[in-house]
Amino acid sequence: MSDCFEQSLRIDATHPALPGHFPGHPLVPGVVLLEQVALALRHWRGQRLARVLEAKFVASLLPGETAALCLTGAVPEGTRARFEIRREGHLLARGVVEGAT
């Protein structure tokens, strides 16, 4: 994505959501990735996440791995934004969210 607000993310192995997702072989849950999208949206536009319009998770993120989150929008002050999460160039998740003040 070009002209994006980019942020690095890394979910530590001690995150409280990991023991139940999945015991013995933890993966970062999609809801934790969406939480990172919400935090980035607040930082980028000063908006809270109002709703997730679309989300597709295509590959897993393991605890301790670093990924890049990119948010784009047609207008910087708009309410909708597209997101992509990539690790080493490989798509992990993508979607569209709506923000509100």
C-alpha positions, -999 to +999 in steps of 0.1 A: +000+000+000+013+034-008+008+066+013+001+046+044+003+053+081+027+025+091+034+011+125+054-019+136+037-044+159+049-073+180+028-093+205+048-106+234+046-142+243+033-132+277+001-116+263-029-128+283-048-140+252-022-164+241-025-194+266-060-201+253-052-196+216-039-224+212-025-242+243+010-255+235+011-238+201+001-202+206-010-179+177-018-143+180-057-141+178-073-120+152-090-099+178-056-089+192-045-079+157-077-058+154-069-042+187-036-031+171-056-016+142-078+003+166-047+017+185-031+027+152-063+044+140-065+064+172-028+074+168-032+083+131-066+101+130-075+105+166-105+082+160-118+053+180-127+021+161-164+022+155-168-010+136-150-035+115-165-036+080-143-063+066-115-085+079-097-114+064-069-133+081-048-152+057-018-163+077-008-166+113+014-143+134+033-161+162+041-144+195+073-124+194+072-120+156+073-085+142+048-074+116+040-041+098+006-026+100-004-001+073-035+021+073-047+040+043-077+061+036-090+080+006-091+112+027-069+115+058-098+129+078-124+104+066-140+077+086-131+046+067-096+031+064-081+000+049-056-020+068-030-046+059-007-065+083+024-080+067+054-099+080+084-098+058+062-087+029+038-116+033+001-107+039-013-118+072-045-098+074-064-071+055-097-053+058-117-021+062-126-004+094-146+026+103-136+052+128-155+077+149-146+107+171 
